[in-house]
């Protein structure tokens, strides 16, 4: 289990990539109203070999502009 903190624009491509990699999304929400840029919290869950999970999450993370 873990969380990814994403801008609103990154949510859809990251979620799609995670789904294709076998990572489950358990929640998507924000903590504040009216912030700019809009920040979303994506809760994820996966089972399996830790390195394969890390590679899957990393491939989704690389779709963002976050260093």
PDB file of N, CA, C, O and CB in Angstrom:
ATOM      1  N   UNK A   1       0.842  -1.180   0.000  1.00  0.00           N
ATOM      2  CA  UNK A   1       0.000   0.000   0.000  1.00  0.00           C
ATOM      3  C   UNK A   1       0.880   1.234   0.000  1.00  0.00           C
ATOM      4  O   UNK A   1       1.992   1.236   0.527  1.00  0.00           O
ATOM      5  CB  UNK A   1      -0.954   0.003   1.210  1.00  0.00           C
ATOM      6  N   UNK A   2       0.351   2.271  -0.602  1.00  0.00           N
ATOM      7  CA  UNK A   2       1.095   3.510  -0.629  1.00  0.00           C
ATOM      8  C   UNK A   2       0.241   4.629  -1.185  1.00  0.00           C
ATOM      9  O   UNK A   2      -0.907   4.423  -1.577  1.00  0.00           O
ATOM     10  CB  UNK A   2       2.364   3.354  -1.445  1.00  0.00           C
ATOM     11  N   UNK A   3       0.814   5.802  -1.213  1.00  0.00           N
ATOM     12  CA  UNK A   3       0.143   6.993  -1.732  1.00  0.00           C
ATOM     13  C   UNK A   3       1.023   7.641  -2.781  1.00  0.00           C
ATOM     14  O   UNK A   3       2.249   7.647  -2.668  1.00  0.00           O
ATOM     15  CB  UNK A   3      -0.182   7.997  -0.595  1.00  0.00           C
ATOM     16  N   UNK A   4       0.385   8.183  -3.795  1.00  0.00           N
ATOM     17  CA  UNK A   4       1.058   9.039  -4.759  1.00  0.00           C
ATOM     18  C   UNK A   4       0.386  10.396  -4.678  1.00  0.00           C
ATOM     19  O   UNK A   4      -0.842  10.478  -4.639  1.00  0.00           O
ATOM     20  CB  UNK A   4       1.002   8.445  -6.218  1.00  0.00           C
ATOM     21  N   UNK A   5       1.160  11.444  -4.654  1.00  0.00           N
ATOM     22  CA  UNK A   5       0.633  12.801  -4.635  1.00  0.00           C
ATOM     23  C   UNK A   5       0.866  13.371  -6.028  1.00  0.00           C
ATOM     24  O   UNK A   5       2.003  13.489  -6.485  1.00  0.00           O
ATOM     25  CB  UNK A   5       1.317  13.690  -3.512  1.00  0.00           C
ATOM     26  N   UNK A   6      -0.237  13.724  -6.699  1.00  0.00           N
ATOM     27  CA  UNK A   6      -0.180  14.094  -8.109  1.00  0.00           C
ATOM     28  C   UNK A   6      -0.922  15.394  -8.368  1.00  0.00           C
ATOM     29  O   UNK A   6      -1.829  15.768  -7.624  1.00  0.00           O
ATOM     30  CB  UNK A   6      -0.758  12.983  -8.972  1.00  0.00           C
ATOM     31  N   UNK A   7      -0.525  16.073  -9.431  1.00  0.00           N
ATOM     32  CA  UNK A   7      -1.348  17.177  -9.894  1.00  0.00           C
ATOM     33  C   UNK A   7      -2.569  16.580 -10.574  1.00  0.00           C
ATOM     34  O   UNK A   7      -2.534  15.438 -11.032  1.00  0.00           O
ATOM     35  CB  UNK A   7      -0.557  18.124 -10.862  1.00  0.00           C
ATOM     36  N   UNK A   8      -3.629  17.336 -10.639  1.00  0.00           N
ATOM     37  CA  UNK A   8      -4.878  16.829 -11.200  1.00  0.00           C
ATOM     38  C   UNK A   8      -4.698  16.333 -12.636  1.00  0.00           C
ATOM     39  O   UNK A   8      -5.303  15.334 -13.023  1.00  0.00           O
ATOM     40  CB  UNK A   8      -5.947  17.914 -11.156  1.00  0.00           C
ATOM     41  N   UNK A   9      -3.877  17.018 -13.424  1.00  0.00           N
ATOM     42  CA  UNK A   9      -3.658  16.622 -14.814  1.00  0.00           C
ATOM     43  C   UNK A   9      -2.945  15.287 -14.949  1.00  0.00           C
ATOM     44  O   UNK A   9      -3.085  14.623 -15.976  1.00  0.00           O
ATOM     45  CB  UNK A   9      -2.869  17.679 -15.526  1.00  0.00           C
ATOM     46  N   UNK A  10      -2.192  14.878 -13.954  1.00  0.00           N
ATOM     47  CA  UNK A  10      -1.426  13.639 -14.025  1.00  0.00           C
ATOM     48  C   UNK A  10      -2.237  12.420 -13.583  1.00  0.00           C
ATOM     49  O   UNK A  10      -1.813  11.287 -13.808  1.00  0.00           O
ATOM     50  CB  UNK A  10      -0.183  13.758 -13.176  1.00  0.00           C
ATOM     51  N   UNK A  11      -3.379  12.634 -12.966  1.00  0.00           N
ATOM     52  CA  UNK A  11      -4.130  11.518 -12.375  1.00  0.00           C
ATOM     53  C   UNK A  11      -4.522  10.470 -13.417  1.00  0.00           C
ATOM     54  O   UNK A  11      -4.241   9.287 -13.227  1.00  0.00           O
ATOM     55  CB  UNK A  11      -5.382  12.042 -11.679  1.00  0.00           C
ATOM     56  N   UNK A  12      -5.158  10.874 -14.500  1.00  0.00           N
ATOM     57  CA  UNK A  12      -5.667   9.896 -15.470  1.00  0.00           C
ATOM     58  C   UNK A  12      -4.550   9.074 -16.114  1.00  0.00           C
ATOM     59  O   UNK A  12      -4.652   7.848 -16.140  1.00  0.00           O
ATOM     60  CB  UNK A  12      -6.462  10.608 -16.554  1.00  0.00           C
ATOM     61  N   UNK A  13      -3.488   9.697 -16.636  1.00  0.00           N
ATOM     62  CA  UNK A  13      -2.444   8.862 -17.238  1.00  0.00           C
ATOM     63  C   UNK A  13      -1.756   7.939 -16.235  1.00  0.00           C
ATOM     64  O   UNK A  13      -1.420   6.802 -16.568  1.00  0.00           O
ATOM     65  CB  UNK A  13      -1.411   9.738 -17.895  1.00  0.00           C
ATOM     66  N   UNK A  14      -1.545   8.416 -15.019  1.00  0.00           N
ATOM     67  CA  UNK A  14      -0.900   7.590 -13.996  1.00  0.00           C
ATOM     68  C   UNK A  14      -1.808   6.432 -13.600  1.00  0.00           C
ATOM     69  O   UNK A  14      -1.345   5.298 -13.481  1.00  0.00           O
ATOM     70  CB  UNK A  14      -0.543   8.438 -12.756  1.00  0.00           C
ATOM     71  N   UNK A  15      -3.094   6.704 -13.397  1.00  0.00           N
ATOM     72  CA  UNK A  15      -4.023   5.631 -13.037  1.00  0.00           C
ATOM     73  C   UNK A  15      -4.093   4.570 -14.136  1.00  0.00           C
ATOM     74  O   UNK A  15      -4.094   3.375 -13.840  1.00  0.00           O
ATOM     75  CB  UNK A  15      -5.422   6.206 -12.770  1.00  0.00           C
ATOM     76  N   UNK A  16      -4.151   4.988 -15.380  1.00  0.00           N
ATOM     77  CA  UNK A  16      -4.212   4.043 -16.493  1.00  0.00           C
ATOM     78  C   UNK A  16      -2.977   3.154 -16.521  1.00  0.00           C
ATOM     79  O   UNK A  16      -3.074   1.939 -16.699  1.00  0.00           O
ATOM     80  CB  UNK A  16      -4.354   4.789 -17.821  1.00  0.00           C
ATOM     81  N   UNK A  17      -1.825   3.768 -16.344  1.00  0.00           N
ATOM     82  CA  UNK A  17      -0.571   3.000 -16.348  1.00  0.00           C
ATOM     83  C   UNK A  17      -0.543   2.014 -15.184  1.00  0.00           C
ATOM     84  O   UNK A  17      -0.150   0.860 -15.356  1.00  0.00           O
ATOM     85  CB  UNK A  17       0.649   3.948 -16.271  1.00  0.00           C
ATOM     86  N   UNK A  18      -0.956   2.461 -14.010  1.00  0.00           N
ATOM     87  CA  UNK A  18      -0.984   1.572 -12.849  1.00  0.00           C
ATOM     88  C   UNK A  18      -1.905   0.377 -13.084  1.00  0.00           C
ATOM     89  O   UNK A  18      -1.536  -0.755 -12.773  1.00  0.00           O
ATOM     90  CB  UNK A  18      -1.431   2.339 -11.605  1.00  0.00           C
ATOM     91  N   UNK A  19      -3.096   0.616 -13.629  1.00  0.00           N
ATOM     92  CA  UNK A  19      -4.038  -0.467 -13.908  1.00  0.00           C
ATOM     93  C   UNK A  19      -3.420  -1.495 -14.851  1.00  0.00           C
ATOM     94  O   UNK A  19      -3.546  -2.701 -14.640  1.00  0.00           O
ATOM     95  CB  UNK A  19      -5.334   0.090 -14.511  1.00  0.00           C
ATOM     96  N   UNK A  20      -2.746  -0.997 -15.902  1.00  0.00           N
ATOM     97  CA  UNK A  20      -2.116  -1.897 -16.871  1.00  0.00           C
ATOM     98  C   UNK A  20      -0.946  -2.670 -16.265  1.00  0.00           C
ATOM     99  O   UNK A  20      -0.562  -3.718 -16.784  1.00  0.00           O
ATOM    100  CB  UNK A  20      -1.636  -1.107 -18.078  1.00  0.00           C
ATOM    101  N   UNK A  21      -0.382  -2.164 -15.178  1.00  0.00           N
ATOM    102  CA  UNK A  21       0.739  -2.827 -14.511  1.00  0.00           C
ATOM    103  C   UNK A  21       0.262  -3.726 -13.362  1.00  0.00           C
ATOM    104  O   UNK A  21       1.082  -4.337 -12.678  1.00  0.00           O
ATOM    105  CB  UNK A  21       1.727  -1.782 -13.981  1.00  0.00           C
ATOM    106  N   UNK A  22      -1.050  -3.809 -13.149  1.00  0.00           N
ATOM    107  CA  UNK A  22      -1.587  -4.667 -12.099  1.00  0.00           C
ATOM    108  C   UNK A  22      -1.643  -4.048 -10.715  1.00  0.00           C
ATOM    109  O   UNK A  22      -1.840  -4.754  -9.726  1.00  0.00           O
ATOM    110  CB  UNK A  22      -0.791  -5.888 -12.030  1.00  0.00           C
ATOM    111  N   UNK A  23      -1.470  -2.737 -10.636  1.00  0.00           N
ATOM    112  CA  UNK A  23      -1.556  -2.030  -9.355  1.00  0.00           C
ATOM    113  C   UNK A  23      -2.995  -1.541  -9.173  1.00  0.00           C
ATOM    114  O   UNK A  23      -3.577  -0.970 -10.095  1.00  0.00           O
ATOM    115  CB  UNK A  23      -0.537  -0.827  -9.296  1.00  0.00           C
ATOM    116  N   UNK A  24      -3.561  -1.762  -8.004  1.00  0.00           N
ATOM    117  CA  UNK A  24      -4.935  -1.357  -7.713  1.00  0.00           C
ATOM    118  C   UNK A  24      -4.963   0.049  -7.111  1.00  0.00           C
ATOM    119  O   UNK A  24      -4.072   0.434  -6.354  1.00  0.00           O
ATOM    120  CB  UNK A  24      -5.604  -2.364  -6.753  1.00  0.00           C
ATOM    121  N   UNK A  25      -5.984   0.791  -7.458  1.00  0.00           N
ATOM    122  CA  UNK A  25      -6.228   2.107  -6.867  1.00  0.00           C
ATOM    123  C   UNK A  25      -7.368   1.943  -5.876  1.00  0.00           C
ATOM    124  O   UNK A  25      -8.457   1.502  -6.242  1.00  0.00           O
ATOM    125  CB  UNK A  25      -6.566   3.195  -7.965  1.00  0.00           C
ATOM    126  N   UNK A  26      -7.119   2.296  -4.621  1.00  0.00           N
ATOM    127  CA  UNK A  26      -8.152   2.127  -3.607  1.00  0.00           C
ATOM    128  C   UNK A  26      -8.868   3.433  -3.261  1.00  0.00           C
ATOM    129  O   UNK A  26      -9.964   3.406  -2.702  1.00  0.00           O
ATOM    130  CB  UNK A  26      -7.547   1.541  -2.361  1.00  0.00           C
ATOM    131  N   UNK A  27      -8.259   4.571  -3.588  1.00  0.00           N
ATOM    132  CA  UNK A  27      -8.916   5.854  -3.310  1.00  0.00           C
ATOM    133  C   UNK A  27      -8.235   6.969  -4.091  1.00  0.00           C
ATOM    134  O   UNK A  27      -7.053   6.891  -4.426  1.00  0.00           O
ATOM    135  CB  UNK A  27      -8.893   6.169  -1.793  1.00  0.00           C
ATOM    136  N   UNK A  28      -9.009   7.998  -4.369  1.00  0.00           N
ATOM    137  CA  UNK A  28      -8.511   9.220  -4.990  1.00  0.00           C
ATOM    138  C   UNK A  28      -9.241  10.374  -4.327  1.00  0.00           C
ATOM    139  O   UNK A  28     -10.471  10.410  -4.323  1.00  0.00           O
ATOM    140  CB  UNK A  28      -8.722   9.219  -6.556  1.00  0.00           C
ATOM    141  N   UNK A  29      -8.494  11.320  -3.765  1.00  0.00           N
ATOM    142  CA  UNK A  29      -9.140  12.447  -3.093  1.00  0.00           C
ATOM    143  C   UNK A  29      -8.180  13.624  -2.996  1.00  0.00           C
ATOM    144  O   UNK A  29      -7.000  13.512  -3.326  1.00  0.00           O
ATOM    145  CB  UNK A  29      -9.628  12.039  -1.692  1.00  0.00           C
ATOM    146  N   UNK A  30      -8.699  14.734  -2.546  1.00  0.00           N
ATOM    147  CA  UNK A  30      -7.859  15.898  -2.269  1.00  0.00           C
ATOM    148  C   UNK A  30      -8.053  16.310  -0.811  1.00  0.00           C
ATOM    149  O   UNK A  30      -9.013  15.895  -0.161  1.00  0.00           O
ATOM    150  CB  UNK A  30      -8.199  17.082  -3.233  1.00  0.00           C
ATOM    151  N   UNK A  31      -7.142  17.122  -0.311  1.00  0.00           N
ATOM    152  CA  UNK A  31      -7.225  17.553   1.086  1.00  0.00           C
ATOM    153  C   UNK A  31      -7.704  18.995   1.232  1.00  0.00           C
ATOM    154  O   UNK A  31      -8.176  19.386   2.299  1.00  0.00           O
ATOM    155  CB  UNK A  31      -5.875  17.401   1.751  1.00  0.00           C
ATOM    156  N   UNK A  32      -7.588  19.771   0.187  1.00  0.00           N
ATOM    157  CA  UNK A  32      -7.906  21.194   0.268  1.00  0.00           C
ATOM    158  C   UNK A  32      -8.870  21.584  -0.835  1.00  0.00           C
ATOM    159  O   UNK A  32      -8.985  20.884  -1.841  1.00  0.00           O
ATOM    160  CB  UNK A  32      -6.632  22.041   0.183  1.00  0.00           C
ATOM    161  N   UNK A  33      -9.554  22.684  -0.653  1.00  0.00           N
ATOM    162  CA  UNK A  33     -10.453  23.220  -1.669  1.00  0.00           C
ATOM    163  C   UNK A  33      -9.825  24.452  -2.293  1.00  0.00           C
ATOM    164  O   UNK A  33      -9.332  25.326  -1.580  1.00  0.00           O
ATOM    165  CB  UNK A  33     -11.837  23.557  -1.068  1.00  0.00           C
ATOM    166  N   UNK A  34      -9.838  24.530  -3.599  1.00  0.00           N
ATOM    167  CA  UNK A  34      -9.413  25.726  -4.303  1.00  0.00           C
ATOM    168  C   UNK A  34      -7.914  25.937  -4.421  1.00  0.00           C
ATOM    169  O   UNK A  34      -7.479  27.024  -4.800  1.00  0.00           O
ATOM    170  CB  UNK A  34      -9.986  26.878  -3.646  1.00  0.00           C
ATOM    171  N   UNK A  35      -7.108  24.923  -4.106  1.00  0.00           N
ATOM    172  CA  UNK A  35      -5.669  25.124  -4.235  1.00  0.00           C
ATOM    173  C   UNK A  35      -5.278  25.122  -5.713  1.00  0.00           C
ATOM    174  O   UNK A  35      -5.987  24.565  -6.552  1.00  0.00           O
ATOM    175  CB  UNK A  35      -4.890  24.030  -3.461  1.00  0.00           C
ATOM    176  N   UNK A  36      -4.156  25.743  -6.016  1.00  0.00           N
ATOM    177  CA  UNK A  36      -3.678  25.809  -7.386  1.00  0.00           C
ATOM    178  C   UNK A  36      -2.166  25.638  -7.397  1.00  0.00           C
ATOM    179  O   UNK A  36      -1.457  26.430  -6.777  1.00  0.00           O
ATOM    180  CB  UNK A  36      -4.086  27.142  -8.052  1.00  0.00           C
ATOM    181  N   UNK A  37      -1.661  24.629  -8.083  1.00  0.00           N
ATOM    182  CA  UNK A  37      -2.400  23.654  -8.862  1.00  0.00           C
ATOM    183  C   UNK A  37      -3.148  22.681  -7.959  1.00  0.00           C
ATOM    184  O   UNK A  37      -2.809  22.510  -6.788  1.00  0.00           O
ATOM    185  CB  UNK A  37      -1.461  22.898  -9.787  1.00  0.00           C
ATOM    186  N   UNK A  38      -4.148  22.063  -8.511  1.00  0.00           N
ATOM    187  CA  UNK A  38      -4.972  21.090  -7.770  1.00  0.00           C
ATOM    188  C   UNK A  38      -4.128  19.853  -7.461  1.00  0.00           C
ATOM    189  O   UNK A  38      -3.542  19.263  -8.368  1.00  0.00           O
ATOM    190  CB  UNK A  38      -6.257  20.694  -8.590  1.00  0.00           C
ATOM    191  N   UNK A  39      -4.064  19.463  -6.210  1.00  0.00           N
ATOM    192  CA  UNK A  39      -3.262  18.320  -5.769  1.00  0.00           C
ATOM    193  C   UNK A  39      -4.204  17.188  -5.361  1.00  0.00           C
ATOM    194  O   UNK A  39      -5.142  17.385  -4.589  1.00  0.00           O
ATOM    195  CB  UNK A  39      -2.317  18.715  -4.582  1.00  0.00           C
ATOM    196  N   UNK A  40      -3.930  15.998  -5.901  1.00  0.00           N
ATOM    197  CA  UNK A  40      -4.754  14.827  -5.632  1.00  0.00           C
ATOM    198  C   UNK A  40      -3.904  13.746  -4.964  1.00  0.00           C
ATOM    199  O   UNK A  40      -2.709  13.623  -5.234  1.00  0.00           O
ATOM    200  CB  UNK A  40      -5.394  14.291  -6.939  1.00  0.00           C
ATOM    201  N   UNK A  41      -4.529  12.981  -4.104  1.00  0.00           N
ATOM    202  CA  UNK A  41      -3.860  11.894  -3.380  1.00  0.00           C
ATOM    203  C   UNK A  41      -4.435  10.574  -3.883  1.00  0.00           C
ATOM    204  O   UNK A  41      -5.634  10.319  -3.765  1.00  0.00           O
ATOM    205  CB  UNK A  41      -4.046  12.037  -1.817  1.00  0.00           C
ATOM    206  N   UNK A  42      -3.569   9.745  -4.444  1.00  0.00           N
ATOM    207  CA  UNK A  42      -3.960   8.473  -5.035  1.00  0.00           C
ATOM    208  C   UNK A  42      -3.425   7.354  -4.154  1.00  0.00           C
ATOM    209  O   UNK A  42      -2.213   7.194  -4.010  1.00  0.00           O
ATOM    210  CB  UNK A  42      -3.432   8.339  -6.498  1.00  0.00           C
ATOM    211  N   UNK A  43      -4.331   6.581  -3.566  1.00  0.00           N
ATOM    212  CA  UNK A  43      -3.941   5.460  -2.703  1.00  0.00           C
ATOM    213  C   UNK A  43      -3.864   4.205  -3.567  1.00  0.00           C
ATOM    214  O   UNK A  43      -4.802   3.884  -4.297  1.00  0.00           O
ATOM    215  CB  UNK A  43      -4.955   5.267  -1.510  1.00  0.00           C
ATOM    216  N   UNK A  44      -2.742   3.502  -3.475  1.00  0.00           N
ATOM    217  CA  UNK A  44      -2.524   2.341  -4.326  1.00  0.00           C
ATOM    218  C   UNK A  44      -2.208   1.097  -3.496  1.00  0.00           C
ATOM    219  O   UNK A  44      -1.794   1.175  -2.340  1.00  0.00           O
ATOM    220  CB  UNK A  44      -1.393   2.617  -5.315  1.00  0.00           C
ATOM    221  N   UNK A  45      -2.423  -0.062  -4.143  1.00  0.00           N
ATOM    222  CA  UNK A  45      -2.156  -1.329  -3.480  1.00  0.00           C
ATOM    223  C   UNK A  45      -1.719  -2.337  -4.527  1.00  0.00           C
ATOM    224  O   UNK A  45      -2.290  -2.398  -5.615  1.00  0.00           O
ATOM    225  CB  UNK A  45      -3.404  -1.836  -2.703  1.00  0.00           C
ATOM    226  N   UNK A  46      -0.702  -3.131  -4.197  1.00  0.00           N
ATOM    227  CA  UNK A  46      -0.255  -4.169  -5.105  1.00  0.00           C
ATOM    228  C   UNK A  46       0.312  -5.339  -4.322  1.00  0.00           C
ATOM    229  O   UNK A  46       0.728  -5.192  -3.172  1.00  0.00           O
ATOM    230  CB  UNK A  46       0.785  -3.622  -6.082  1.00  0.00           C
ATOM    231  N   UNK A  47       0.322  -6.492  -4.953  1.00  0.00           N
ATOM    232  CA  UNK A  47       0.865  -7.702  -4.339  1.00  0.00           C
ATOM    233  C   UNK A  47       1.854  -8.317  -5.317  1.00  0.00           C
ATOM    234  O   UNK A  47       1.669  -8.255  -6.533  1.00  0.00           O
ATOM    235  CB  UNK A  47      -0.272  -8.719  -3.966  1.00  0.00           C
ATOM    236  N   UNK A  48       2.896  -8.904  -4.775  1.00  0.00           N
ATOM    237  CA  UNK A  48       3.855  -9.587  -5.625  1.00  0.00           C
ATOM    238  C   UNK A  48       5.288  -9.268  -5.237  1.00  0.00           C
ATOM    239  O   UNK A  48       5.570  -8.793  -4.137  1.00  0.00           O
ATOM    240  CB  UNK A  48       3.622  -9.221  -7.065  1.00  0.00           C
ATOM    241  N   UNK A  49       6.174  -9.542  -6.169  1.00  0.00           N
ATOM    242  CA  UNK A  49       7.594  -9.323  -5.944  1.00  0.00           C
ATOM    243  C   UNK A  49       7.874  -7.824  -5.797  1.00  0.00           C
ATOM    244  O   UNK A  49       7.447  -7.036  -6.641  1.00  0.00           O
ATOM    245  CB  UNK A  49       8.428  -9.925  -7.101  1.00  0.00           C
ATOM    246  N   UNK A  50       8.581  -7.420  -4.744  1.00  0.00           N
ATOM    247  CA  UNK A  50       8.808  -5.994  -4.477  1.00  0.00           C
ATOM    248  C   UNK A  50       9.471  -5.242  -5.634  1.00  0.00           C
ATOM    249  O   UNK A  50       9.123  -4.091  -5.897  1.00  0.00           O
ATOM    250  CB  UNK A  50       9.657  -5.846  -3.248  1.00  0.00           C
ATOM    251  N   UNK A  51      10.397  -5.862  -6.310  1.00  0.00           N
ATOM    252  CA  UNK A  51      11.074  -5.167  -7.409  1.00  0.00           C
ATOM    253  C   UNK A  51      10.117  -4.959  -8.579  1.00  0.00           C
ATOM    254  O   UNK A  51      10.142  -3.904  -9.213  1.00  0.00           O
ATOM    255  CB  UNK A  51      12.317  -5.960  -7.871  1.00  0.00           C
ATOM    256  N   UNK A  52       9.278  -5.942  -8.873  1.00  0.00           N
ATOM    257  CA  UNK A  52       8.297  -5.783  -9.948  1.00  0.00           C
ATOM    258  C   UNK A  52       7.282  -4.697  -9.605  1.00  0.00           C
ATOM    259  O   UNK A  52       6.870  -3.930 -10.476  1.00  0.00           O
ATOM    260  CB  UNK A  52       7.577  -7.111 -10.217  1.00  0.00           C
ATOM    261  N   UNK A  53       6.882  -4.632  -8.348  1.00  0.00           N
ATOM    262  CA  UNK A  53       5.967  -3.574  -7.922  1.00  0.00           C
ATOM    263  C   UNK A  53       6.625  -2.202  -8.066  1.00  0.00           C
ATOM    264  O   UNK A  53       6.001  -1.258  -8.550  1.00  0.00           O
ATOM    265  CB  UNK A  53       5.522  -3.801  -6.464  1.00  0.00           C
ATOM    266  N   UNK A  54       7.873  -2.097  -7.650  1.00  0.00           N
ATOM    267  CA  UNK A  54       8.599  -0.827  -7.742  1.00  0.00           C
ATOM    268  C   UNK A  54       8.741  -0.380  -9.195  1.00  0.00           C
ATOM    269  O   UNK A  54       8.583   0.802  -9.500  1.00  0.00           O
ATOM    270  CB  UNK A  54       9.984  -0.954  -7.093  1.00  0.00           C
ATOM    271  N   UNK A  55       9.035  -1.312 -10.079  1.00  0.00           N
ATOM    272  CA  UNK A  55       9.170  -0.977 -11.502  1.00  0.00           C
ATOM    273  C   UNK A  55       7.832  -0.497 -12.058  1.00  0.00           C
ATOM    274  O   UNK A  55       7.791   0.466 -12.823  1.00  0.00           O
ATOM    275  CB  UNK A  55       9.679  -2.199 -12.308  1.00  0.00           C
ATOM    276  N   UNK A  56       6.747  -1.154 -11.683  1.00  0.00           N
ATOM    277  CA  UNK A  56       5.417  -0.765 -12.155  1.00  0.00           C
ATOM    278  C   UNK A  56       5.065   0.643 -11.685  1.00  0.00           C
ATOM    279  O   UNK A  56       4.585   1.462 -12.469  1.00  0.00           O
ATOM    280  CB  UNK A  56       4.359  -1.766 -11.666  1.00  0.00           C
ATOM    281  N   UNK A  57       5.301   0.918 -10.422  1.00  0.00           N
ATOM    282  CA  UNK A  57       4.982   2.243  -9.879  1.00  0.00           C
ATOM    283  C   UNK A  57       5.879   3.301 -10.497  1.00  0.00           C
ATOM    284  O   UNK A  57       5.421   4.396 -10.823  1.00  0.00           O
ATOM    285  CB  UNK A  57       5.128   2.256  -8.348  1.00  0.00           C
ATOM    286  N   UNK A  58       7.153   2.979 -10.660  1.00  0.00           N
ATOM    287  CA  UNK A  58       8.097   3.926 -11.276  1.00  0.00           C
ATOM    288  C   UNK A  58       7.678   4.274 -12.702  1.00  0.00           C
ATOM    289  O   UNK A  58       7.781   5.429 -13.115  1.00  0.00           O
ATOM    290  CB  UNK A  58       9.523   3.341 -11.277  1.00  0.00           C
ATOM    291  N   UNK A  59       7.207   3.281 -13.456  1.00  0.00           N
ATOM    292  CA  UNK A  59       6.793   3.549 -14.844  1.00  0.00           C
ATOM    293  C   UNK A  59       5.598   4.504 -14.884  1.00  0.00           C
ATOM    294  O   UNK A  59       5.488   5.321 -15.797  1.00  0.00           O
ATOM    295  CB  UNK A  59       6.438   2.228 -15.568  1.00  0.00           C
ATOM    296  N   UNK A  60       4.715   4.405 -13.911  1.00  0.00           N
ATOM    297  CA  UNK A  60       3.588   5.339 -13.840  1.00  0.00           C
ATOM    298  C   UNK A  60       4.055   6.716 -13.384  1.00  0.00           C
ATOM    299  O   UNK A  60       3.603   7.734 -13.908  1.00  0.00           O
ATOM    300  CB  UNK A  60       2.504   4.807 -12.887  1.00  0.00           C
ATOM    301  N   UNK A  61       4.957   6.747 -12.409  1.00  0.00           N
ATOM    302  CA  UNK A  61       5.471   8.014 -11.871  1.00  0.00           C
ATOM    303  C   UNK A  61       6.186   8.815 -12.947  1.00  0.00           C
ATOM    304  O   UNK A  61       6.142  10.045 -12.941  1.00  0.00           O
ATOM    305  CB  UNK A  61       6.422   7.755 -10.694  1.00  0.00           C
ATOM    306  N   UNK A  62       6.848   8.120 -13.876  1.00  0.00           N
ATOM    307  CA  UNK A  62       7.593   8.798 -14.939  1.00  0.00           C
ATOM    308  C   UNK A  62       6.674   9.566 -15.894  1.00  0.00           C
ATOM    309  O   UNK A  62       7.162  10.385 -16.673  1.00  0.00           O
ATOM    310  CB  UNK A  62       8.413   7.783 -15.723  1.00  0.00           C
ATOM    311  N   UNK A  63       5.378   9.330 -15.856  1.00  0.00           N
ATOM    312  CA  UNK A  63       4.420  10.083 -16.678  1.00  0.00           C
ATOM    313  C   UNK A  63       4.156  11.472 -16.125  1.00  0.00           C
ATOM    314  O   UNK A  63       3.580  12.313 -16.814  1.00  0.00           O
ATOM    315  CB  UNK A  63       3.111   9.324 -16.785  1.00  0.00           C
ATOM    316  N   UNK A  64       4.570  11.722 -14.890  1.00  0.00           N
ATOM    317  CA  UNK A  64       4.350  13.043 -14.283  1.00  0.00           C
ATOM    318  C   UNK A  64       5.533  13.951 -14.597  1.00  0.00           C
ATOM    319  O   UNK A  64       6.549  13.507 -15.132  1.00  0.00           O
ATOM    320  CB  UNK A  64       4.149  12.924 -12.742  1.00  0.00           C
ATOM    321  N   UNK A  65       5.387  15.209 -14.260  1.00  0.00           N
ATOM    322  CA  UNK A  65       6.488  16.168 -14.413  1.00  0.00           C
ATOM    323  C   UNK A  65       7.174  16.419 -13.085  1.00  0.00           C
ATOM    324  O   UNK A  65       7.938  17.373 -12.943  1.00  0.00           O
ATOM    325  CB  UNK A  65       5.979  17.490 -14.997  1.00  0.00           C
ATOM    326  N   UNK A  66       6.900  15.560 -12.109  1.00  0.00           N
ATOM    327  CA  UNK A  66       7.478  15.700 -10.775  1.00  0.00           C
ATOM    328  C   UNK A  66       8.840  15.040 -10.767  1.00  0.00           C
ATOM    329  O   UNK A  66       8.957  13.873 -11.139  1.00  0.00           O
ATOM    330  CB  UNK A  66       6.557  15.080  -9.688  1.00  0.00           C
ATOM    331  N   UNK A  67       9.891  15.768 -10.346  1.00  0.00           N
ATOM    332  CA  UNK A  67      11.246  15.168 -10.355  1.00  0.00           C
ATOM    333  C   UNK A  67      11.395  14.030  -9.352  1.00  0.00           C
ATOM    334  O   UNK A  67      12.468  13.436  -9.247  1.00  0.00           O
ATOM    335  CB  UNK A  67      12.292  16.235 -10.055  1.00  0.00           C
TER     336      UNK A  67
END
